[in-house]
Amino acid sequence: MRQITRRGFVFGSAALSVVGRVGFAAEKEAVPLLIGTQTSGTSKGIYAYSFSEKTGDLTALGLAAETANPTFLALAPDGKTLLVANELDKFEGKDSGAVSTFTLDRTKTRLTKVNQVASLGGGTCHVAFDHTGRDAFAANYGGGSAASFAVGAGGMLSPAVSFFQYTGHGPNKERQEAPHAHRVTVSPDNRFLLVNDLGLDAIHIYRLDASTAKLVPNEPAEWRSAPGTGPRALRFHPNGKFAYCVTEMASSVVVLRWDSERGALETVQEIVMKPADFKGETSGDDITIDREGRFAYATDRFDDIVVTFSISPSDGKLTLLNRMPCGGKVPRHLSLDPSGHWLLVANQESDNISVLARDPKTGKLTDPGKSFPLSRPQCLVFA
């Protein structure tokens, strides 16, 4: 398997020493956590942990599933099926990544593989369920494409139902030489799918038939970012009225008003994350929002920071409250724990998970946080 070119980084080689074994029950006050990894290092797949909401400590439970390059994970709404992006260049001898499903035994944090299908495009980097759990979607970074799948009984994936191959390029010759689909996001009402395309400075918009997983282009068919900014990540506000897009090359967060009737996005505001006095290269990464919709947290790479924002309840606009170290190097994903008292960050190049304490009332993060080793972590999913 070739190293995935979208990374563009020189990685560390710290290894994970696993304590315990899969099947060991977590403590009662602990929450199961699944972590996807890049397996070109010493990691072998998806790892299981228990997370203490009292102390913010992670306890390793072992390798939950051995699978190639599971760089993004998504849990079905019923909590029984895990959807996995296998970020590969080749699958079954063809230029394609893969998408897998696993059943989850929550009491033992054990994963059992259901099946695996071709994503029809190389470098599958993101997956998502719809809100019923009967449809699944994949973004193929290297292939510059997106696909949908039906989810059958027991989590069985169908071959691709819809597939869209993008063409063209953006103004950044190094990063936008071709389309690069990076995120698939289902609208809050389950009627649309949005596909972030870093290479074309676009978010493609499709109408979804949730009964079949069939997608058709919407009208309007897309939202366009400023040229050369690279829309990478997308997160809807809990109220469903706004969405927040992280751009990779501009290291910014764009606030978007969502028209749920037309399936249209309108730019409201853009805030740059990197400090004005930072002279090096930066790269926007990901964003998460607390369940109350009062605060947002976004990560920026190479300056390796977490940026805290407050969210206006009236117009969704952001106010930048604080920048602080993310607790590692090259953050790939971040997640709030179910209690809302901790923010976890998967740091790829420093091979660690950082855990930052959070005040739910003020949104403030505590520095320094805790750190736990894992080789090339990519995605954090609480189960």
C-alpha positions in Angstrom: 0.0 0.0 0.0 1.4 3.4 -1.0 1.5 6.2 1.5 -1.5 8.5 0.9 -0.3 11.6 -0.8 -2.9 13.9 0.7 -1.0 13.8 3.9 2.1 15.7 2.7 3.8 15.4 6.0 6.8 13.7 7.5 5.4 11.4 10.2 6.8 10.4 13.6 7.2 6.7 14.4 6.2 6.4 18.1 4.6 3.1 18.8 1.6 2.3 20.9 2.0 0.0 23.8 -1.5 -1.6 24.4 -2.5 -2.4 27.9 -5.4 -4.8 28.4 -7.3 -6.6 25.7 -10.5 -6.1 23.6 -13.4 -7.5 25.5 -12.3 -6.1 28.9 -15.3 -4.2 30.2 -14.8 -0.5 30.9 -15.5 1.0 34.3 -19.1 2.1 35.0 -18.3 5.8 34.9 -16.3 5.4 31.7 -17.5 5.9 28.1 -16.3 3.7 25.2 -14.1 5.4 22.7 -13.1 4.1 19.2 -10.1 5.6 17.5 -9.2 5.2 13.8 -5.6 5.3 12.8 -3.3 5.5 9.8 -1.7 2.1 9.5 1.5 3.0 7.7 3.0 3.5 11.1 2.8 0.9 13.9 -1.0 1.0 14.4 -3.0 -1.9 12.9 -6.5 -0.5 12.7 -9.2 0.7 15.1 -8.4 0.9 18.8 -10.8 0.7 21.8 -10.5 2.8 24.9 -12.6 3.6 27.9 -12.7 7.3 28.8 -13.3 8.6 32.3 -15.7 11.5 32.3 -14.6 12.2 35.9 -10.8 12.4 35.4 -10.3 12.8 31.6 -8.1 9.7 31.5 -8.0 7.2 28.7 -7.5 3.4 29.4 -6.4 1.3 26.4 -8.6 -1.8 25.8 -6.7 -3.0 22.8 -7.1 -3.5 19.0 -10.9 -3.5 18.3 -10.5 -4.4 14.7 -7.5 -4.9 12.4 -8.2 -3.1 9.1 -6.2 -1.1 6.6 -6.0 2.7 7.1 -9.3 3.3 8.9 -8.8 7.1 8.9 -12.4 8.1 9.5 -15.2 6.4 11.5 -18.9 7.1 11.8 -21.4 5.4 14.2 -24.9 4.7 13.1 -27.8 6.5 14.9 -28.7 3.3 16.7 -25.2 2.8 17.9 -24.9 -0.7 16.6 -23.0 -0.3 13.3 -19.6 1.4 12.7 -18.9 2.8 9.2 -15.2 3.0 8.3 -13.3 4.8 5.5 -10.4 2.7 4.4 -8.1 5.3 2.9 -6.4 3.2 0.2 -5.2 3.8 -3.4 -5.8 0.2 -4.5 -8.6 -2.1 -3.5 -9.2 -5.5 -5.1 -6.7 -4.6 -7.8 -8.4 -1.4 -8.9 -7.8 2.3 -8.4 -10.2 2.6 -5.4 -10.4 3.0 -1.7 -12.9 1.0 0.4 -15.8 1.4 2.8 -16.4 -1.1 5.6 -19.0 -1.8 8.3 -18.6 -3.4 11.7 -21.1 -4.4 14.3 -20.3 -3.0 17.8 -20.7 -4.8 21.0 -20.9 -1.8 23.3 -20.6 -3.8 26.6 -17.2 -5.2 25.5 -16.1 -2.6 23.0 -15.7 -5.3 20.4 -16.0 -4.9 16.6 -17.0 -7.6 14.2 -16.6 -7.0 10.5 -19.8 -7.1 8.4 -18.5 -6.4 4.9 -16.3 -4.1 2.7 -17.1 -2.6 -0.7 -15.2 -0.4 -3.2 -15.6 3.3 -2.8 -14.9 3.7 -6.6 -12.3 6.4 -5.9 -8.8 6.4 -4.4 -8.0 7.8 -1.0 -11.4 7.5 0.7 -11.0 9.9 3.6 -14.5 10.5 5.1 -17.7 8.6 5.6 -21.1 9.4 7.1 -24.5 7.8 7.8 -27.8 9.5 7.0 -30.0 10.1 10.0 -31.9 6.9 9.6 -28.8 4.7 9.4 -30.0 3.1 6.2 -27.8 5.2 3.8 -24.0 5.7 3.8 -21.7 8.1 2.0 -18.0 8.4 1.2 -15.7 11.1 0.0 -12.7 10.1 -2.1 -9.9 12.6 -1.8 -7.4 11.1 -4.2 -10.1 10.0 -6.7 -11.9 13.4 -6.5 -15.3 11.7 -6.2 -18.2 10.8 -3.9 -20.5 7.8 -3.6 -23.6 6.6 -1.7 -24.5 3.2 -0.5 -27.6 1.4 0.9 -27.2 -0.1 4.4 -29.1 -3.4 4.7 -29.9 -5.7 7.6 -27.1 -6.2 10.1 -25.2 -3.2 8.6 -24.5 -4.9 5.2 -23.3 -2.3 2.7 -24.5 -2.5 -0.9 -22.3 -1.6 -3.9 -22.4 2.1 -4.7 -25.9 3.4 -5.5 -24.8 6.8 -6.7 -21.4 8.0 -7.8 -20.1 11.4 -8.9 -16.7 12.0 -10.5 -15.6 15.6 -10.4 -13.3 17.3 -12.9 -11.3 20.5 -13.0 -8.8 22.2 -10.7 -8.3 25.2 -8.5 -5.8 28.1 -8.6 -3.4 26.5 -6.1 -1.3 24.4 -8.5 0.3 22.4 -5.6 -2.9 21.5 -3.7 -5.7 22.0 -6.2 -4.3 20.3 -9.3 -7.5 18.1 -9.4 -10.7 17.7 -7.5 -10.3 16.5 -3.9 -13.5 15.5 -2.1 -12.9 15.7 1.6 -16.2 15.6 3.5 -19.7 14.2 3.2 -22.4 15.8 5.4 -26.1 15.1 5.6 -28.4 18.0 6.1 -30.3 18.1 9.5 -33.6 17.3 7.7 -32.1 14.3 5.9 -33.0 15.7 2.5 -29.6 16.8 1.2 -26.0 15.6 1.0 -23.2 18.2 0.9 -19.7 17.2 -0.4 -16.8 19.5 0.4 -14.4 19.6 -2.5 -11.0 21.0 -1.4 -9.6 20.9 -5.0 -12.5 22.9 -6.7 -13.3 25.4 -3.9 -16.8 24.1 -3.8 -19.4 22.3 -1.7 -21.5 20.1 -4.0 -25.1 19.8 -3.0 -27.4 16.8 -3.8 -31.0 15.8 -3.1 -31.2 12.6 -1.2 -33.9 9.9 -1.5 -33.3 8.3 1.9 -35.4 5.2 0.9 -32.9 4.2 -1.7 -29.7 6.2 -1.0 -30.0 7.7 -4.5 -28.5 11.2 -5.0 -29.4 13.7 -7.7 -27.7 17.1 -8.2 -29.6 19.9 -6.5 -30.4 23.4 -7.9 -28.3 25.3 -6.8 -25.8 22.5 -7.4 -23.0 24.0 -5.2 -21.6 26.7 -3.0 -18.3 28.3 -3.9 -15.6 29.5 -1.4 -13.1 32.2 -2.2 -10.6 30.9 -4.8 -7.7 28.9 -3.4 -9.1 28.5 0.1 -10.0 24.8 -0.1 -13.2 24.0 1.9 -12.2 20.9 4.0 -14.6 20.3 6.9 -18.3 21.1 7.5 -20.4 21.1 10.6 -24.1 22.1 11.1 -25.2 24.0 14.1 -27.7 22.1 16.3 -30.5 24.5 15.3 -30.1 23.5 11.6 -30.0 27.1 10.4 -26.2 27.5 10.0 -23.2 25.5 9.0 -19.5 26.1 9.6 -16.9 25.3 7.0 -13.2 25.1 7.7 -11.0 26.0 4.8 -7.6 24.2 4.6 -5.4 26.7 2.7 -6.9 29.9 4.2 -7.0 28.5 7.8 -10.4 30.1 8.2 -13.9 29.2 9.4 -16.7 30.4 7.1 -20.2 30.8 8.6 -22.9 29.7 6.2 -26.6 30.3 6.4 -28.5 27.2 5.3 -31.8 27.4 3.3 -33.4 24.1 4.1 -36.1 24.5 1.5 -33.8 25.2 -1.5 -30.8 23.3 -0.2 -28.6 26.4 -0.6 -25.7 27.9 1.4 -25.1 31.7 1.8 -21.9 33.1 3.2 -22.4 35.2 6.4 -18.9 35.6 7.9 -15.3 34.4 7.6 -12.7 34.3 10.5 -9.1 33.5 10.1 -7.8 31.1 12.8 -4.0 31.6 12.6 -2.5 34.5 14.6 -1.6 37.6 12.6 2.0 37.4 13.7 2.4 33.7 12.8 4.8 33.6 9.7 4.9 29.8 9.0 2.6 27.6 6.9 -0.8 26.7 8.4 -3.6 24.4 7.4 -7.2 24.4 8.6 -8.4 21.0 9.9 -11.7 20.4 11.6 -14.4 21.9 13.8 -16.9 20.7 16.4 -19.8 22.4 18.2 -21.2 21.8 21.7 -24.6 20.3 22.0 -26.1 23.6 23.2 -24.8 25.4 20.2 -23.0 28.1 22.2 -19.4 27.3 21.4 -17.3 26.0 18.5 -13.8 24.6 18.6 -11.6 24.4 15.5 -8.1 23.1 14.9 -5.3 24.6 12.7 -2.2 22.6 11.8 1.4 23.5 11.8 0.7 26.3 14.3 -1.0 23.4 16.0 -3.7 25.3 17.9 -7.3 24.9 19.0 -9.4 28.0 18.5 -12.4 28.6 20.7 -15.4 30.6 19.4 -18.6 31.8 20.9 -21.7 31.5 18.6 -24.3 34.2 18.3 -27.8 32.7 18.8 -29.4 35.3 16.5 -27.3 35.1 13.3 -24.8 32.3 13.9 -21.8 34.5 13.7 -18.6 33.6 15.5 -16.5 35.6 18.0 -13.0 34.4 18.5 -12.4 33.9 22.2 -9.0 32.2 22.5 -6.2 30.4 20.7 -4.2 27.7 22.6 -1.9 24.8 21.8 -3.7 21.6 20.8 -1.4 19.4 22.9 0.4 17.8 20.0 1.5 18.2 16.4 -0.7 18.1 13.2 -4.2 17.7 14.7 -6.5 15.5 12.5 -9.8 15.4 14.4 -11.3 16.7 17.6 -14.4 15.6 19.6 -16.2 16.7 22.8 -16.9 13.9 25.2 -20.6 13.2 26.0 -20.4 15.1 29.3 -19.1 18.2 27.5 -16.4 18.7 30.1 -13.5 17.5 27.9 -12.2 18.2 24.4 -10.1 15.4 22.8 -7.7 16.0 19.9 -6.1 13.3 17.7 -2.6 14.5 16.9 -1.1 12.7 14.0 2.6 13.7 13.9 3.2 13.6 17.6 1.4 10.2 17.9 -0.9 11.2 20.8 -4.4 12.0 22.0 -4.6 15.2 24.0 -7.4 15.8 26.5 -8.2 19.3 27.4 -10.6 20.2 30.3 -13.5 22.4 29.3 -15.9 24.6 31.3 -19.3 24.1 29.7 -20.6 27.4 31.0 -17.8 29.7 29.6 -16.4 27.4 26.9 -12.9 27.9 28.2 -10.3 25.2 27.7 -7.6 24.4 30.3 -4.0 24.3 29.3 -2.0 22.2 29.8 -4.1 19.1 29.2 -3.4 15.3 29.4 -1.7 13.2 26.7 -2.0 9.5 25.8 0.1 7.7 23.2 -1.2 6.2 20.0 0.5 5.9 16.6 -0.9 8.2 14.0 -4.4 8.7 15.3 -7.0 10.1 12.8 -10.5 10.0 14.2 -12.3 9.9 17.6 -15.8 8.4 18.0 -17.5 8.0 21.4 -19.7 4.9 21.5 
